[in-house]
Amino acid sequence: MSADHDKDEEGKSGLAVANKPKVERPKPWKVLLHNDDYTTMEFVVHILQKYFSKSRHEAQAIMLEVHTRGYGVCGVFTHEVAESKKEKVMKYARENGHPLKCSIEPSDDD
């Protein structure tokens, strides 16, 4: 018996190959914190450490961006994760008496 016993007369293998559909990566979403006149800088740093796992140094840099630019990017996530983080931040801020605004927007980064 020859080694080519599994091939048909055209030399093709008799194995069926399933074509997998190409799976697209989820689009990235940015989570933003917005400046206001009431939320303390320390609370913003706390939020960044608690919900976005930022070091104190990273959190302070983002907080300064929020303060000077009017907003700052906390992180980039899938839509579901970004939406969840936004809701948690807003709820926690309200529970602590802060009007901190958090939003999400599509990221240009792929």
DRENVEXVEX-211937 format. One record per residue: residue in three letters; z negated, x, y of N, C-alpha, C, CB in turn. Coordinates in steps of 0.1 Angstrom, whole numbers, padded with zeros to 4 digits, always signed. Glycine has a CB too. Layout:
<rs>
ALAZXYZXYZXYZXY ...
</rs>
This chain:
<rs>
MET+0000+0008-0012+0000+0000+0000+0000+0009+0012-0012-0010+0000 SER+0008+0006+0022+0009+0014+0034-0002+0010+0045+0023+0013+0040 ALA-0004+0019+0054-0013+0016+0065-0008+0006+0075-0016+0029+0073 ASP+0004+0002+0074+0010-0007+0083+0010-0021+0077+0024-0003+0087 HIS+0002-0024+0067+0002-0037+0060-0002-0049+0069-0006-0036+0048 ASP-0010-0046+0080-0014-0056+0089-0004-0059+0100-0028-0053+0095 LYS+0007-0052+0101+0017-0054+0111+0029-0063+0106+0022-0041+0117 ASP+0034-0071+0115+0046-0079+0111+0058-0070+0112+0047-0092+0120 GLU+0070-0077+0110+0083-0069+0110+0086-0063+0123+0094-0078+0105 GLU+0080-0068+0134+0083-0062+0147+0073-0051+0151+0083-0073+0158 GLY+0064-0048+0142+0054-0037+0145+0042-0042+0152+0061-0026+0152 LYS+0041-0055+0155+0029-0060+0162+0018-0063+0153+0033-0073+0170 SER+0006-0061+0158-0006-0063+0150-0007-0078+0148-0019-0057+0157 GLY-0013-0082+0137-0015-0096+0134-0028-0102+0140-0016-0098+0119 LEU-0035-0094+0148-0047-0098+0154-0044-0107+0167-0056-0086+0158 ALA-0051-0117+0168-0050-0126+0180-0059-0120+0191-0054-0141+0177 VAL-0054-0119+0203-0062-0114+0214-0064-0125+0224-0055-0102+0221 ALA-0076-0128+0227-0079-0139+0237-0079-0133+0251-0093-0145+0234 ASN-0071-0139+0259-0070-0135+0273-0082-0141+0281-0057-0139+0280 LYS-0091-0133+0286-0102-0138+0293-0098-0141+0308-0114-0128+0293 PRO-0102-0152+0313-0099-0154+0327-0107-0145+0336-0102-0169+0331 LYS-0101-0140+0346-0108-0131+0355-0119-0138+0363-0097-0124+0365 VAL-0130-0133+0362-0142-0139+0369-0144-0133+0382-0155-0138+0360 GLU-0143-0141+0393-0145-0136+0406-0160-0134+0409-0139-0145+0416 ARG-0163-0123+0416-0177-0121+0421-0180-0131+0431-0178-0106+0426 PRO-0193-0136+0431-0197-0145+0442-0195-0139+0455-0211-0150+0439 LYS-0192-0147+0465-0190-0142+0479-0204-0139+0484-0184-0153+0488 PRO-0206-0128+0491-0219-0124+0497-0222-0132+0509-0219-0109+0500 TRP-0235-0135+0511-0240-0142+0523-0251-0134+0529-0245-0156+0519 LYS-0251-0133+0543-0262-0126+0550-0273-0136+0554-0256-0119+0563 VAL-0285-0131+0553-0297-0138+0558-0300-0132+0571-0309-0138+0547 LEU-0301-0140+0581-0304-0136+0595-0317-0141+0600-0293-0140+0604 LEU-0325-0133+0607-0336-0138+0615-0332-0138+0630-0349-0129+0612 HIS-0337-0148+0637-0333-0150+0651-0345-0148+0660-0327-0163+0654 ASN-0343-0142+0671-0354-0139+0681-0358-0153+0688-0349-0129+0692 ASP-0371-0153+0691-0376-0164+0699-0388-0159+0707-0381-0176+0690 ASP-0393-0167+0716-0403-0162+0725-0417-0163+0720-0402-0169+0738 TYR-0419-0168+0708-0432-0171+0703-0437-0164+0690-0433-0186+0700 THR-0427-0161+0681-0431-0155+0669-0434-0140+0672-0419-0156+0658 THR-0445-0135+0667-0449-0122+0669-0441-0112+0661-0464-0120+0666 MET-0440-0100+0667-0432-0089+0660-0439-0086+0647-0431-0077+0669 GLU-0452-0086+0647-0459-0083+0634-0456-0093+0623-0474-0082+0637 PHE-0455-0106+0627-0452-0116+0617-0438-0114+0612-0453-0130+0623 VAL-0428-0110+0620-0415-0108+0615-0415-0096+0606-0405-0104+0627 VAL-0422-0085+0608-0424-0074+0599-0429-0079+0586-0432-0063+0605 HIS-0440-0087+0587-0446-0093+0575-0436-0101+0566-0458-0102+0579 ILE-0428-0109+0573-0417-0117+0566-0408-0108+0559-0410-0126+0576 LEU-0403-0098+0566-0393-0088+0560-0399-0081+0548-0389-0078+0570 GLN-0412-0078+0548-0418-0071+0537-0420-0081+0525-0431-0064+0541 LYS-0425-0093+0529-0429-0103+0518-0417-0109+0511-0437-0114+0525 TYR-0406-0113+0519-0395-0120+0513-0383-0111+0510-0391-0131+0522 PHE-0382-0099+0516-0370-0091+0515-0373-0077+0509-0363-0090+0528 SER-0386-0075+0506-0390-0063+0499-0387-0050+0508-0384-0061+0486 LYS-0388-0051+0521-0385-0040+0529-0397-0032+0531-0380-0045+0543 SER-0395-0019+0532-0407-0010+0535-0411-0013+0550-0403+0006+0534 ARG-0423-0008+0553-0427-0010+0567-0417-0004+0577-0441-0004+0569 HIS-0412+0007+0574-0403+0014+0583-0390+0005+0585-0399+0028+0578 GLU-0384+0001+0573-0372-0007+0574-0375-0020+0581-0367-0010+0559 ALA-0386-0027+0578-0390-0039+0584-0391-0038+0600-0403-0045+0578 GLN-0397-0027+0604-0398-0025+0618-0385-0023+0625-0407-0013+0621 ALA-0376-0016+0618-0362-0013+0624-0355-0027+0625-0354-0004+0615 ILE-0356-0035+0615-0349-0048+0616-0355-0057+0626-0349-0055+0602 MET-0369-0057+0627-0376-0065+0637-0371-0061+0651-0391-0063+0636 LEU-0370-0048+0654-0365-0043+0667-0351-0048+0670-0366-0028+0668 GLU-0343-0048+0659-0329-0053+0661-0329-0068+0664-0321-0051+0648 VAL-0338-0076+0658-0340-0090+0661-0344-0091+0676-0350-0097+0652 HIS-0354-0083+0680-0359-0084+0693-0349-0080+0704-0371-0075+0694 THR-0341-0070+0702-0332-0065+0712-0318-0071+0712-0331-0050+0711 ARG-0313-0075+0700-0300-0080+0698-0300-0095+0698-0293-0074+0686 GLY-0311-0101+0694-0312-0115+0693-0312-0120+0678-0301-0122+0700 TYR-0308-0112+0669-0308-0115+0655-0308-0102+0647-0297-0124+0651 GLY-0311-0103+0635-0311-0091+0626-0308-0095+0612-0324-0083+0626 VAL-0301-0087+0604-0297-0090+0590-0308-0085+0581-0284-0083+0587 CYS-0314-0094+0573-0325-0091+0564-0319-0086+0551-0333-0104+0562 GLY-0308-0091+0547-0302-0087+0534-0289-0095+0531-0312-0089+0523 VAL-0282-0091+0521-0270-0098+0517-0272-0102+0502-0257-0089+0519 PHE-0269-0115+0499-0272-0121+0486-0261-0131+0482-0286-0127+0486 THR-0261-0136+0470-0253-0147+0466-0257-0159+0475-0254-0150+0451 HIS-0249-0169+0476-0252-0181+0484-0265-0187+0480-0240-0191+0483 GLU-0267-0189+0467-0279-0196+0462-0292-0188+0466-0278-0198+0447 VAL-0291-0175+0464-0303-0167+0467-0305-0167+0482-0301-0152+0462 ALA-0295-0165+0490-0296-0165+0505-0302-0178+0509-0282-0163+0511 GLU-0297-0189+0504-0302-0203+0508-0317-0204+0504-0294-0214+0502 SER-0321-0200+0493-0335-0200+0488-0344-0192+0497-0336-0196+0474 LYS-0340-0180+0500-0348-0171+0509-0349-0177+0523-0341-0157+0510 LYS-0339-0183+0528-0339-0189+0541-0349-0201+0541-0325-0195+0545 GLU-0349-0209+0531-0358-0220+0530-0373-0216+0529-0354-0229+0518 LYS-0375-0206+0521-0388-0200+0519-0394-0194+0532-0389-0190+0508 VAL-0386-0187+0539-0390-0181+0552-0393-0191+0562-0379-0171+0557 MET-0384-0201+0563-0387-0212+0573-0400-0220+0570-0375-0222+0573 LYS-0402-0223+0557-0414-0230+0553-0426-0222+0556-0413-0234+0538 TYR-0426-0209+0552-0437-0201+0554-0440-0199+0569-0435-0187+0548 ALA-0430-0197+0577-0432-0196+0592-0438-0208+0598-0418-0193+0599 ARG-0434-0220+0594-0439-0233+0599-0454-0234+0595-0431-0245+0594 GLU-0457-0231+0582-0470-0232+0577-0480-0223+0585-0471-0228+0562 ASN-0474-0212+0591-0482-0202+0599-0481-0204+0614-0478-0188+0595 GLY-0475-0215+0618-0474-0219+0632-0464-0211+0640-0487-0217+0638 HIS-0453-0206+0633-0443-0199+0640-0430-0206+0640-0441-0185+0634 PRO-0422-0207+0651-0409-0214+0652-0398-0205+0647-0407-0219+0666 LEU-0401-0194+0640-0390-0185+0636-0378-0192+0629-0396-0174+0626 LYS-0366-0188+0634-0354-0194+0628-0348-0183+0619-0344-0198+0640 CYS-0344-0189+0607-0337-0181+0597-0324-0188+0594-0346-0178+0585 SER-0313-0181+0593-0301-0187+0589-0293-0178+0579-0292-0190+0602 ILE-0282-0184+0574-0273-0176+0565-0259-0178+0570-0274-0181+0550 GLU-0251-0168+0567-0237-0169+0571-0229-0160+0561-0234-0164+0586 PRO-0216-0163+0559-0208-0155+0550-0208-0141+0555-0194-0161+0548 SER-0208-0131+0546-0207-0117+0549-0193-0112+0548-0216-0109+0540 ASP-0189-0103+0557-0176-0098+0557-0175-0087+0546-0172-0091+0570 ASP-0187-0082+0541-0187-0072+0531-0185-0078+0517-0201-0065+0531 ASP-0175-0072+0510-0173-0077+0496-0177-0067+0486-0158-0080+0494 
</rs>
